[in-house]
Amino acid sequence: MPFDATDIGLSILKIAIVLFMMLNITPIMVWVERRGSALIQDRPGPNRVGPFGLFQSFADALKFILKEDIVPAGAHKWLYTLAPAVGLFPALTTIAVVPWGRDFRLPEKVWFGHRFFEGRPLFEPVIANVNAGILVVFALASLAVYGIVIAGWSSNNKYSLFGGIRASAQMISYELSLTLAAVSVLLVAGSLRLTDVVWEQTKYFVLFDTIKIPAWNVFSPAMWIAFIVFSVSAFAETNRLPFDFAEAEAELVAGYHTEYSSMKFALFFMAEYMAMGTMSALVVTLFLGGWDIPWYNEPPTWQGFVLSALFFLVKVSVLLFVFVWVRWTIPRLKYDLLMKIGWKVFLPLAILNIVIVAAFIAAGWL
């Protein structure tokens, strides 16, 4: 293929934007988590470092950087060092196929005597708009458990090992229902490409020939089971309460990262919050209309792109707050309960929902 500086430049720009957002999720969400938990528990929370404690996250980051990096004497040093990077990689890469705004045509510009954007190239707010987008998400997300298992085994600590074993066992139980819940959405969209999933939701359900309801999958009578199954499974996917069995402080000290300190521990910390952001973006894309603004026709201009991207960010922010809200509201469940829910409840429900959606499609209702 010929060298195209415009495409390369736009790709670098999109990667930079997404990378900036993902790297800033952790300090922002740490502050939201600590202030949110304080609000729920009726206490002040961090309020010393900066106004409203806004700089507390940066103080924590500095602490991690300056702390001594200790490697246990009995640990497998190479795998012990590699595990945090393996855990961070899926959280940072799965967002690449998620669209975060409406596409638009770039206007031609002449700068310094050179013509840019000649032929009005299309700016698609997604790093990789691949045909098998959803498969890429699940394939990369499933690699996250390897980082946890490697960390648990290489630490030479029984609590860490228990945490790694728990993570691998629970992944099998919830990944099936998570994937099958997404299949219902793909049946309606008729495509594995996430941009097609969003465009399918920009339509409307019309009631009584007058009332227009956005055709988001969450509003579809055939999709609410898939939405519930996928959303609850997302908590297990991100190791968040009430399903944080791989950490389980009351039982396993800190689980798989018991022996970690300094920046190695910080990488696990970052991976958790980045995974929360990715799963929130995925729930928004599959069930909440993605970047679609209800009852508003986004123009194919940069203004329409900005509005849609901001609306997408608002939806993701609401779901991120739900993660925090649930953590400080619902206690940790028994470990075997997740296994029972995954195999005996969510898996049959996800299969049943596929049958219901297929019936709706065959009847012409979707």
Secondary structure, 3 states (H helix, E strand, C coil): CCCCHHHHHHHHHHHHHHHHHHHHHHHHHHHHHHHHHHHHCCCCCCCCCCHHHCCHHHHHHHHHHHCCCCCCCCCCHHHHHHHHHHHHHHHHHHHHHCCCCCCEECCCEEECCEEECCCCCEECCCCCCCCCHHHHHHHHHCCHHHHHHHHHHHCCCHHHHHHHHHHHHHHHHHHHHHHHHHHHHHHHHCCCCHHHHHHHCCCEEEECCCEEEECCHHHCCCCHHHHHHHHHHHHHHCCCCCCCCCCCHHHHCCHHHCCCCHHHHHHHHHHHHHHHHHHHHHHHHHHCCCCCCCCCCCCCCHHHHHHHHHHHHHHHHHHHHHHHHHHCCCCCCCHHHHHHHHHHHHHHHHHHHHHHHHHHHHCCCC
